[in-house]
Amino acid sequence: MNQKTQLIERLNSVNATQLERMKLAEELHGDPESIALLIELMAERTDEIGIRAAWVLEWICRSDVTPILPHLEDFTTCLNNLKPDGSIRAAAKVCALLTGSQISGTVKHAISEAPFRARVISTCFDWLIGPFSIASKAYSMQTLFELGSNESWVHEELKAILQQNYSSESAGYRARARKVLNLMEKPR
């Protein structure tokens, strides 16, 4: 049995509990081929396996984003084609973790290359204005805010979108939007 088939079988046994996701994430953390396979499954599957692959990838990145860094090309390329909301929410969280790490200095060049940054910015704007979950939109706001620190046009667009959609969105969206708008008002 090849590694992809073994991973699919293992993902079949993962349920939505944090403990299950965390256990598999810990098992796969140090294996670069497994990280590549998680991204591949997340990108090509719209079923529970794809969603679970995204969940596990998110859990890996929660503790340490460095395992995904060699796979940024594949990860950022697949973002715009993700379909299930569970996969999108997990991918949006990974983007927020990557940009948060970049800004805080724990990972020096997480998304510093222009093609990676451009794909993340484009996709996060799509998730922010599209019919996606509040969690996906909140992580997108956070990511765009962080990336906008180096590209002022991102902050300008983000501010316009947040102000335009503020009154028609949920309380959760408005709370995160207020926080991001306040942060944009402060000098960095």
BELSUL-V589746 format. One record per backbone hydrogen bond with DSSP energy under -0.5 kcal/mol. CO is the residue of the C=O (numbers start at 1). NH is the residue of the N-H. If there is no record, write none. Layout:
<<CO;NH> <CO;NH>>
This chain:
<<2;6> <3;7> <4;8> <5;9> <6;10> <7;11> <8;12> <9;13> <10;13> <11;14> <17;21> <18;22> <19;23> <20;24> <21;25> <22;26> <23;27> <24;28> <25;29> <28;31> <30;32> <31;34> <31;35> <32;36> <33;37> <34;38> <35;39> <36;40> <37;41> <38;42> <39;43> <40;44> <41;45> <47;51> <48;52> <49;53> <50;54> <51;55> <52;56> <53;57> <54;58> <55;59> <56;60> <57;61> <58;62> <59;63> <60;63> <60;64> <64;67> <65;68> <65;69> <66;69> <66;70> <68;71> <69;72> <71;75> <72;76> <73;77> <74;78> <75;79> <78;81> <79;82> <84;88> <85;89> <86;90> <87;91> <88;92> <89;93> <90;94> <91;95> <92;96> <93;97> <94;98> <95;99> <96;100> <97;101> <98;102> <99;103> <100;104> <101;105> <101;106> <101;107> <107;110> <109;112> <113;117> <114;118> <115;119> <116;120> <117;121> <118;122> <119;123> <120;124> <121;125> <122;126> <123;127> <124;128> <125;129> <126;130> <130;132> <133;137> <134;138> <135;139> <136;140> <137;141> <138;142> <139;143> <140;144> <141;145> <142;146> <143;147> <144;148> <146;149> <147;150> <147;151> <151;154> <151;155> <152;156> <153;157> <154;158> <155;159> <156;160> <157;161> <158;162> <159;163> <160;164> <161;165> <162;166> <165;168> <165;169> <166;169> <170;174> <171;175> <172;176> <173;177> <174;178> <175;179> <176;180> <177;181> <178;182> <179;183> <180;184> <181;185> <182;186> <183;186>>
